Amino acid sequence: MKKFLFGLIIFSFFIQNSNAQQKLKLNQIGWQANTTLYNFLTGKLHDQYTHRDSVLADALQNNSLKTYQQNSRKKYLNLLGALPQKAALHPQITGTLYEKGYRIEKVVYQSFPDHHVTADLYIPEGEGKFPAVLFFCGHESTAKATLTYQQTAILFAKHGFVVLSIDPISQGERFQLTNAEGQPITHGGTTGHTLLASNSNLVGTSVVAYQLWDNERGLDYLCSLKNVDTTRLGCLGNSGGGTQTAYFIPYDSRIKVASICSYTTRRERTLELLGPQDGCQWLPGESKAGLDISDYAIMFAPKPLLILAGRYDFVDFNGVKDVYRELNNVYTKFKQPQKVKLFSYDDGHGIQIPKQEIAVQWFSRWLKKDNMSIKEGNLHTLSEKELDVTKTGQVNATYKNEVDIQDRNLALADRWKEHREDLLRNLSQKEYREMIQKIAHIQITHSAIDVEDNGSFEKDGYQFHKLLLRKEGQPPIPLFWASPNNIQNKKLIICLSDKGKSDIINNDSLLKSYYTKGDALLIADLRGMGETVDATAFNNTKYYNKEYRNAMLALFIGESLPAQRTEDIFTLVDYCESNLQINKLPIDINASGVTAEPALIAACLDSRINHIQYSDSVKSFYDIMHHPLMKDQYSYVIPDVLQYFDLPDLEAFIHKYK
């Protein structure tokens, strides 16, 4: 039934898209046009990971795995960006629960000043130095109070481990996007993570980095405890917590043993089967850097690593087996194949009892030299409220001066304001252009354009020519161009709308106004718009972005959508120069919606563009920072951009030289 409904959604999209263009038969692309940008992006993704696989194969063959690890870690740290400075943790124990064989201390600490992290600390009965484990929670809103996570922590504690179970941001007691009373205004961690990730990316950081830092400071807290043996430390996590584990184990060398549950598979395979993941699951530029999920485990090698998987998990099990084969090859090269293991079970997603038992056995083997089998039995779990660390159940409601992720990102953006102003004031035109191009990763090529003529039509005094532009290595661009009949042309206007060229061509009053002024027109669909807009069915509404899968993929491969669309505009200007009927006219751009940002960037970089006018768009990246629930944020994101320029800076630069 679900498959049938899914088919209806896609069919409905095609019907609606077709009807919108049918009046004038505006569509020019003959294939399944709405997949064009997605196929282009996944093609690049595939090429990047094919190259990555060949680099690893060479390292295995040439016995250069340590160099591979070092290079991978260097690239990973570069993607993480600058992390907060370590400051006083100011830990507090707000309560203690005594259970049979262990106790639970309710702990809160500050991972950076006034940013509170809630956690439950499970401590075995007895004296002495215990091995300790960080437990990273998946995406459940209950976080550390989730049933299976409690069971895992209890089982470890009953077998002589101290366990710190940490609430991730936007889950448990740590929702970041809250109302005036400090209560959540989003549903589910995946939404919160994604909305926070977009404004984090603008200032050169990420939800991945923030979670890692919370966990790093959690490890610092564990190491401060007198009953913890700091030479015997491990970490494990499930689902989103598995993601946190993968990102954490190559970062902190204090971790000696690890286990990743319901996460480890092939990144490319995951994106093919499941589509885009939420904002805590990936880093901008990750595939461009050649980092697959398994690379974080490879960086950890040859320390003991256990992979836990469900054979019927939505996390592709074929990919799990593929990763395990790769890891086994790596550990074998290190002559320690016994230190990597895959345990799979006939279940789905999650860390169910058999996985809990094998995890405790694995950590006992390597941290306690005890390889006895573990049987769980009945474990007494508690309610979420009983495990709450804060009185209100939310840090934003408890601490008046709480600095949440949005606050810190805004502070970073403000800190760089003077730097942005200095760049605008002091750099030459050439230097400022080079800076924009470098930060946005824009490729300027003036290669040959293949022009496909698809006929013409008349509308509002214009004879429009229907063309499809092709440039090697880029998606095709459908467009119309026309000059007013029997009127002297004054200028050429490139008209862009994120609703597509049909939105402009069907606006009779707009066309008549252009005609009256004697303007020649070029009306185009930038990639992922108009004819090539992505189907709604492939973009989950929880991500607040109508083109999230393409926006996420673009950032993942290191080529943001604003950068790619800027390159499309260069192609349009190149075509105008090659068209003898319009190549002498000054070029203006009228852009609306998401097309405004690439139009601004193009006008800064290309002297052939005379003037730009835009509407219905963000006026500053601060619009995203101040309004985290704003729709379509990721369509505007350029990583780390606010350290160098904001949109008003681009406007000022244009006015300075034009």
KOLMIDO-352064 format. One record per residue (C-alpha): residue number from 1; x, y, z. Coordinates in steps of 0.2 Angstrom, whole numbers. Each point is the difference from the previous one (the first is absolute). Layout:
{NUM,{X,Y,Z}};
...
% end
This chain:
{1,{0,0,0}};
{2,{14,12,4}};
{3,{8,-3,-17}};
{4,{-16,4,-8}};
{5,{-2,16,9}};
{6,{18,5,-4}};
{7,{-4,-3,-18}};
{8,{-15,11,1}};
{9,{10,14,8}};
{10,{13,-1,-14}};
{11,{-13,-1,-14}};
{12,{-10,14,8}};
{13,{16,11,-1}};
{14,{3,-4,-18}};
{15,{-18,4,-4}};
{16,{1,17,9}};
{17,{17,5,-7}};
{18,{-7,-5,-18}};
{19,{-16,10,2}};
{20,{9,15,6}};
{21,{11,0,-16}};
{22,{-13,-7,-13}};
{23,{-8,17,-5}};
{24,{15,5,-11}};
{25,{9,-17,0}};
{26,{14,8,9}};
{27,{9,-16,5}};
{28,{16,-4,-10}};
{29,{8,-15,9}};
{30,{-6,-16,-7}};
{31,{6,-12,14}};
{32,{-6,-1,18}};
{33,{6,18,3}};
{34,{-4,1,19}};
{35,{15,-12,3}};
{36,{12,10,-10}};
{37,{9,9,14}};
{38,{-1,-15,12}};
{39,{8,-12,-13}};
{40,{13,14,-3}};
{41,{5,1,18}};
{42,{-1,-19,4}};
{43,{12,-2,-16}};
{44,{12,11,8}};
{45,{-2,-9,17}};
{46,{4,-16,-8}};
{47,{15,6,-9}};
{48,{7,7,17}};
{49,{-3,-16,9}};
{50,{7,-11,-15}};
{51,{16,11,2}};
{52,{0,-3,19}};
{53,{-1,-19,-2}};
{54,{15,1,-12}};
{55,{10,10,13}};
{56,{-4,-13,13}};
{57,{4,-15,-11}};
{58,{17,8,-4}};
{59,{3,3,19}};
{60,{-4,-19,3}};
{61,{11,-6,-14}};
{62,{15,12,4}};
{63,{-1,-3,19}};
{64,{-3,19,2}};
{65,{-15,-1,11}};
{66,{7,11,14}};
{67,{2,14,-13}};
{68,{-18,-3,-6}};
{69,{-5,2,18}};
{70,{10,15,3}};
{71,{-7,8,-16}};
{72,{-18,-5,4}};
{73,{1,8,18}};
{74,{8,16,-7}};
{75,{-15,2,-12}};
{76,{-12,-5,13}};
{77,{7,14,12}};
{78,{-1,12,-14}};
{79,{-18,-4,-3}};
{80,{-4,2,19}};
{81,{6,18,0}};
{82,{5,9,16}};
{83,{-8,-7,16}};
{84,{-3,9,16}};
{85,{14,3,12}};
{86,{0,-11,15}};
{87,{-6,9,16}};
{88,{-6,-5,17}};
{89,{-13,-14,0}};
{90,{-9,6,15}};
{91,{-8,-17,3}};
{92,{-14,-2,12}};
{93,{-9,-16,6}};
{94,{-18,5,2}};
{95,{-6,-17,8}};
{96,{5,-18,2}};
{97,{-10,-16,-2}};
{98,{5,-16,8}};
{99,{-4,-16,-9}};
{100,{5,-18,4}};
{101,{18,-2,-5}};
{102,{3,18,-6}};
{103,{-5,18,3}};
{104,{-5,14,-13}};
{105,{7,17,3}};
{106,{-9,14,-10}};
{107,{13,11,-7}};
{108,{1,17,-9}};
{109,{15,8,-7}};
{110,{5,14,-11}};
{111,{8,-5,-17}};
{112,{3,19,-3}};
{113,{-4,14,12}};
{114,{-19,0,4}};
{115,{-4,-14,-12}};
{116,{-6,-14,11}};
{117,{1,-19,-4}};
{118,{-11,-12,10}};
{119,{5,-18,3}};
{120,{-3,-15,11}};
{121,{15,-8,8}};
{122,{-1,-18,4}};
{123,{12,-6,13}};
{124,{3,-18,6}};
{125,{0,-5,18}};
{126,{17,-2,8}};
{127,{16,9,1}};
{128,{15,2,-11}};
{129,{3,6,-18}};
{130,{-13,-5,-12}};
{131,{1,0,-19}};
{132,{-11,13,-7}};
{133,{-11,1,-16}};
{134,{-8,15,-8}};
{135,{-18,-5,-7}};
{136,{-6,11,-15}};
{137,{-19,0,-2}};
{138,{-10,-1,-17}};
{139,{-13,11,-6}};
{140,{-14,-4,13}};
{141,{-7,15,8}};
{142,{2,-9,17}};
{143,{19,-1,-3}};
{144,{8,-7,15}};
{145,{-16,-6,7}};
{146,{-4,-11,-15}};
{147,{-3,-18,6}};
{148,{13,-9,-10}};
{149,{13,13,5}};
{150,{-4,-2,18}};
{151,{2,-18,-2}};
{152,{17,1,-8}};
{153,{6,12,13}};
{154,{-7,-11,14}};
{155,{8,-16,-7}};
{156,{17,9,-1}};
{157,{-1,6,18}};
{158,{-5,-17,6}};
{159,{16,-7,-8}};
{160,{11,13,8}};
{161,{0,15,-12}};
{162,{-3,18,4}};
{163,{-12,7,-14}};
{164,{-3,18,-5}};
{165,{-16,1,-11}};
{166,{-1,17,-8}};
{167,{-16,9,-6}};
{168,{5,6,-18}};
{169,{-5,18,-5}};
{170,{-19,2,-5}};
{171,{-4,-16,10}};
{172,{-4,-5,18}};
{173,{2,15,11}};
{174,{10,10,-13}};
{175,{-12,6,-14}};
{176,{8,16,-7}};
{177,{-14,8,-10}};
{178,{-13,4,14}};
{179,{-13,13,4}};
{180,{1,13,13}};
{181,{-4,-13,14}};
{182,{15,-10,-6}};
{183,{-11,-14,-8}};
{184,{3,-8,-17}};
{185,{-8,8,-15}};
{186,{6,-14,-12}};
{187,{-5,-19,0}};
{188,{14,-12,0}};
{189,{19,1,0}};
{190,{2,-2,-19}};
{191,{-9,16,-3}};
{192,{9,10,13}};
{193,{17,-7,-5}};
{194,{-3,6,-18}};
{195,{-6,17,4}};
{196,{15,3,11}};
{197,{12,-7,-12}};
{198,{-4,12,-14}};
{199,{4,15,11}};
{200,{15,-9,7}};
{201,{6,-3,-17}};
{202,{-1,19,-4}};
{203,{13,3,14}};
{204,{12,-15,-5}};
{205,{-6,-12,13}};
{206,{-13,-14,1}};
{207,{-12,-10,11}};
{208,{13,-14,-2}};
{209,{13,11,8}};
{210,{-11,6,14}};
{211,{-5,-18,4}};
{212,{18,-5,0}};
{213,{5,14,11}};
{214,{-14,-5,13}};
{215,{7,-17,0}};
{216,{18,5,1}};
{217,{-5,10,16}};
{218,{-9,-15,6}};
{219,{15,-10,-1}};
{220,{10,13,9}};
{221,{-13,-1,14}};
{222,{2,-19,1}};
{223,{19,2,1}};
{224,{-2,12,15}};
{225,{-9,-13,10}};
{226,{11,-9,13}};
{227,{-9,-17,-3}};
{228,{4,0,-18}};
{229,{15,-9,-8}};
{230,{5,13,-13}};
{231,{11,-13,-9}};
{232,{-16,-11,-4}};
{233,{-12,11,-9}};
{234,{-13,-5,-14}};
{235,{-15,7,-9}};
{236,{-15,-7,-9}};
{237,{-16,6,-7}};
{238,{-15,-5,-10}};
{239,{-8,8,-16}};
{240,{4,19,1}};
{241,{11,-5,15}};
{242,{9,-12,-12}};
{243,{3,15,-10}};
{244,{7,9,15}};
{245,{11,-15,4}};
{246,{7,0,-18}};
{247,{4,18,1}};
{248,{7,-1,17}};
{249,{12,-15,0}};
{250,{13,8,-12}};
{251,{0,16,9}};
{252,{4,-4,18}};
{253,{15,-13,3}};
{254,{-6,-3,17}};
{255,{-13,-12,-6}};
{256,{7,-18,-1}};
{257,{-15,-10,-5}};
{258,{-16,4,-10}};
{259,{-16,-7,-6}};
{260,{-12,8,-14}};
{261,{-18,-7,-1}};
{262,{-12,3,-14}};
{263,{10,12,-10}};
{264,{15,-7,-9}};
{265,{-3,-2,-18}};
{266,{5,7,-17}};
{267,{-4,19,-1}};
{268,{-4,-1,-18}};
{269,{-11,-15,2}};
{270,{-9,9,14}};
{271,{-4,16,-10}};
{272,{-6,-11,-14}};
{273,{-12,-10,11}};
{274,{-5,12,13}};
{275,{3,17,-8}};
{276,{7,15,10}};
{277,{3,-2,19}};
{278,{-2,13,13}};
{279,{12,13,5}};
{280,{10,-10,13}};
{281,{4,-14,-12}};
{282,{12,8,-12}};
{283,{13,14,-3}};
{284,{1,12,-15}};
{285,{13,-5,-11}};
{286,{2,-17,7}};
{287,{-1,-10,-16}};
{288,{11,13,-9}};
{289,{13,-4,13}};
{290,{-2,-18,-4}};
{291,{-7,-5,17}};
{292,{-12,-15,1}};
{293,{-8,-6,16}};
{294,{13,-14,1}};
{295,{14,12,0}};
{296,{-4,6,18}};
{297,{2,-18,5}};
{298,{16,-2,-10}};
{299,{7,15,9}};
{300,{-3,-9,16}};
{301,{8,-16,-5}};
{302,{8,-11,7}};
{303,{-9,3,16}};
{304,{-14,-12,4}};
{305,{-16,4,-9}};
{306,{-17,-9,0}};
{307,{-13,3,-14}};
{308,{-18,-4,6}};
{309,{-13,-2,-14}};
{310,{-18,-6,-3}};
{311,{-2,-10,-16}};
{312,{-17,8,-3}};
{313,{5,18,5}};
{314,{-3,14,-12}};
{315,{18,3,1}};
{316,{5,-11,-15}};
{317,{8,-16,6}};
{318,{8,-4,-16}};
{319,{10,17,3}};
{320,{4,-6,18}};
{321,{8,-16,-7}};
{322,{9,10,-13}};
{323,{7,12,14}};
{324,{5,-15,11}};
{325,{9,-8,-14}};
{326,{10,16,-3}};
{327,{4,2,19}};
{328,{5,-19,1}};
{329,{13,4,-14}};
{330,{6,15,9}};
{331,{2,-9,17}};
{332,{8,-15,-8}};
{333,{13,12,-8}};
{334,{3,5,18}};
{335,{2,-18,5}};
{336,{-15,2,12}};
{337,{-15,-7,-8}};
{338,{-7,-6,17}};
{339,{-3,18,5}};
{340,{-14,3,-13}};
{341,{-17,-10,1}};
{342,{-17,1,-8}};
{343,{-15,-6,10}};
{344,{-16,-1,-9}};
{345,{-17,-6,6}};
{346,{-17,-3,-8}};
{347,{-8,16,5}};
{348,{-1,18,-6}};
{349,{6,17,6}};
{350,{6,2,17}};
{351,{11,-7,14}};
{352,{-11,-15,6}};
{353,{4,-12,14}};
{354,{12,-12,-10}};
{355,{10,15,-6}};
{356,{1,7,17}};
{357,{6,-16,7}};
{358,{14,-2,-14}};
{359,{5,18,3}};
{360,{3,-2,18}};
{361,{9,-16,-4}};
{362,{11,9,-12}};
{363,{5,14,11}};
{364,{3,-12,15}};
{365,{12,-10,-12}};
{366,{11,15,-4}};
{367,{-2,11,16}};
{368,{-1,-14,13}};
{369,{8,-15,-8}};
{370,{-16,-9,3}};
{371,{-8,-9,-15}};
{372,{-14,-9,9}};
{373,{-18,0,-8}};
{374,{-12,13,6}};
{375,{-19,-4,4}};
{376,{-11,15,3}};
{377,{-15,-6,11}};
{378,{-13,13,6}};
{379,{7,17,2}};
{380,{-10,14,10}};
{381,{-1,15,-11}};
{382,{-7,17,5}};
{383,{-12,13,-7}};
{384,{7,15,-9}};
{385,{-5,12,14}};
{386,{9,-10,13}};
{387,{16,1,-11}};
{388,{-2,19,-3}};
{389,{15,10,6}};
{390,{-9,17,-1}};
{391,{-15,5,10}};
{392,{-10,6,-15}};
{393,{6,-14,-12}};
{394,{8,12,-12}};
{395,{17,10,2}};
{396,{-8,15,-9}};
{397,{-13,1,13}};
{398,{11,-3,15}};
{399,{15,11,-4}};
{400,{-4,19,-3}};
{401,{16,3,-8}};
{402,{1,-16,-11}};
{403,{10,2,-16}};
{404,{-8,-11,-13}};
{405,{8,-5,-17}};
{406,{-10,14,-8}};
{407,{7,13,12}};
{408,{18,-6,-2}};
{409,{-1,1,-19}};
{410,{-7,17,0}};
{411,{14,5,12}};
{412,{13,-7,-13}};
{413,{-8,9,-14}};
{414,{0,17,10}};
{415,{18,-3,4}};
{416,{5,-1,-18}};
{417,{-10,16,-5}};
{418,{16,11,1}};
{419,{10,-13,-10}};
{420,{-13,0,-14}};
{421,{0,19,0}};
{422,{19,0,-1}};
{423,{0,-11,-15}};
{424,{-13,10,-9}};
{425,{10,16,4}};
{426,{18,-5,-3}};
{427,{0,-13,-13}};
{428,{1,5,-18}};
{429,{-13,-5,-13}};
{430,{10,-14,-6}};
{431,{4,-7,18}};
{432,{-18,2,6}};
{433,{-6,-10,-15}};
{434,{13,-13,3}};
{435,{-5,-2,18}};
{436,{-18,-2,-5}};
{437,{4,-13,-13}};
{438,{11,-10,13}};
{439,{-12,1,14}};
{440,{-15,-5,-11}};
{441,{10,-13,-9}};
{442,{-6,7,-17}};
{443,{8,-7,-16}};
{444,{0,13,-14}};
{445,{2,-8,-17}};
{446,{-4,7,-17}};
{447,{0,-17,-10}};
{448,{-10,-2,-15}};
{449,{-19,0,1}};
{450,{-11,-12,-11}};
{451,{-16,8,-4}};
{452,{-16,-10,-4}};
{453,{-13,10,-9}};
{454,{-18,-6,4}};
{455,{-10,12,-10}};
{456,{-9,16,5}};
{457,{-16,8,6}};
{458,{-8,17,0}};
{459,{-6,9,16}};
{460,{-3,18,5}};
{461,{9,7,-15}};
{462,{15,-11,2}};
{463,{6,-15,-12}};
{464,{7,-11,13}};
{465,{13,-13,-5}};
{466,{1,-16,10}};
{467,{17,-6,3}};
{468,{9,-13,10}};
{469,{18,4,5}};
{470,{13,-14,3}};
{471,{17,2,7}};
{472,{12,-14,4}};
{473,{-1,-6,18}};
{474,{-15,10,4}};
{475,{-19,-3,0}};
{476,{-9,7,-15}};
{477,{-9,17,1}};
{478,{-17,3,-8}};
{479,{-4,18,-5}};
{480,{-10,12,-11}};
{481,{7,16,-8}};
{482,{-8,13,-10}};
{483,{2,18,-6}};
{484,{-16,11,-1}};
{485,{-7,1,-18}};
{486,{3,16,-9}};
{487,{7,9,15}};
{488,{18,6,3}};
{489,{8,-11,14}};
{490,{7,10,15}};
{491,{7,-14,10}};
{492,{-1,-19,3}};
{493,{-8,-6,16}};
{494,{3,-18,7}};
{495,{-15,-4,9}};
{496,{1,-14,14}};
{497,{-13,-7,12}};
{498,{1,-14,12}};
{499,{-17,-5,-6}};
{500,{7,-2,-17}};
{501,{-1,9,-17}};
{502,{-19,-4,-2}};
{503,{-3,11,15}};
{504,{7,15,-10}};
{505,{-6,-5,-18}};
{506,{-18,-1,7}};
{507,{1,17,8}};
{508,{-8,10,-14}};
{509,{1,17,9}};
{510,{19,-3,4}};
{511,{4,-4,-18}};
{512,{-10,15,-7}};
{513,{10,11,11}};
{514,{16,-7,-6}};
{515,{-7,2,-18}};
{516,{-5,18,2}};
{517,{18,4,6}};
{518,{8,-9,-14}};
{519,{9,-13,10}};
{520,{6,-16,-8}};
{521,{-3,-15,12}};
{522,{9,-16,4}};
{523,{-11,-10,12}};
{524,{9,-16,7}};
{525,{-2,-14,12}};
{526,{15,-1,11}};
{527,{4,-18,6}};
{528,{-13,-8,11}};
{529,{-13,13,-5}};
{530,{-14,0,-12}};
{531,{1,-15,-11}};
{532,{13,-8,11}};
{533,{-8,3,17}};
{534,{1,-15,11}};
{535,{-15,-10,4}};
{536,{-9,5,17}};
{537,{-1,-19,4}};
{538,{19,-1,2}};
{539,{2,15,12}};
{540,{-7,-4,17}};
{541,{-9,15,8}};
{542,{8,-2,16}};
{543,{16,7,-7}};
{544,{-9,17,-4}};
{545,{7,0,-18}};
{546,{-8,-4,-16}};
{547,{16,-5,-8}};
{548,{9,-7,15}};
{549,{7,-16,-8}};
{550,{8,10,-14}};
{551,{6,14,12}};
{552,{8,-13,12}};
{553,{8,-10,-14}};
{554,{7,16,-7}};
{555,{8,5,16}};
{556,{6,-18,3}};
{557,{10,0,-16}};
{558,{7,17,3}};
{559,{-10,10,-12}};
{560,{-14,10,8}};
{561,{-16,4,-11}};
{562,{3,18,1}};
{563,{18,-3,-8}};
{564,{-7,-12,-13}};
{565,{-14,12,-5}};
{566,{13,15,-1}};
{567,{9,-11,-13}};
{568,{-17,-2,-9}};
{569,{-1,19,-1}};
{570,{18,1,-8}};
{571,{-6,-12,-13}};
{572,{-15,10,-4}};
{573,{11,16,-2}};
{574,{12,-10,-11}};
{575,{-14,-5,-11}};
{576,{-6,19,-1}};
{577,{17,4,-6}};
{578,{0,-13,-13}};
{579,{-18,6,-7}};
{580,{3,13,-13}};
{581,{-17,7,2}};
{582,{2,5,18}};
{583,{19,0,4}};
{584,{1,18,-1}};
{585,{-13,4,13}};
{586,{4,4,18}};
{587,{-5,-14,12}};
{588,{-11,2,15}};
{589,{-7,-14,11}};
{590,{-17,-1,8}};
{591,{0,-14,13}};
{592,{-13,-6,12}};
{593,{0,-12,15}};
{594,{15,-12,1}};
{595,{7,6,-16}};
{596,{5,17,7}};
{597,{15,-6,10}};
{598,{9,-8,-15}};
{599,{-5,15,-10}};
{600,{8,12,12}};
{601,{16,-11,1}};
{602,{1,-1,-20}};
{603,{-2,19,0}};
{604,{15,2,11}};
{605,{11,-12,-10}};
{606,{-5,5,-18}};
{607,{2,17,-6}};
{608,{-11,-4,-15}};
{609,{-15,2,12}};
{610,{-5,18,1}};
{611,{-14,0,13}};
{612,{-10,-12,11}};
{613,{-17,2,8}};
{614,{-7,-14,12}};
{615,{-15,-3,10}};
{616,{-8,-13,12}};
{617,{16,-6,6}};
{618,{10,1,16}};
{619,{9,16,2}};
{620,{14,-6,11}};
{621,{6,-17,7}};
{622,{-5,7,16}};
{623,{-18,-3,-5}};
{624,{3,-18,1}};
{625,{10,2,17}};
{626,{-15,10,8}};
{627,{-14,-11,-7}};
{628,{5,-18,1}};
{629,{-17,-6,-5}};
{630,{1,9,-16}};
{631,{-3,-12,-15}};
{632,{13,-4,-13}};
{633,{15,5,10}};
{634,{12,-12,-8}};
{635,{-4,7,-17}};
{636,{10,15,5}};
{637,{14,-8,10}};
{638,{19,2,-4}};
{639,{11,-7,13}};
{640,{10,12,11}};
{641,{-6,15,-11}};
{642,{-4,11,15}};
{643,{19,1,4}};
{644,{2,9,-16}};
{645,{-15,8,-7}};
{646,{-19,2,2}};
{647,{-12,5,-14}};
{648,{0,18,4}};
{649,{19,0,-2}};
{650,{-3,-7,-18}};
{651,{-12,14,-3}};
{652,{12,13,6}};
{653,{14,-8,-11}};
{654,{-11,2,-15}};
{655,{-4,18,3}};
{656,{18,4,3}};
{657,{5,-6,-17}};
{658,{-15,2,-11}};
% end
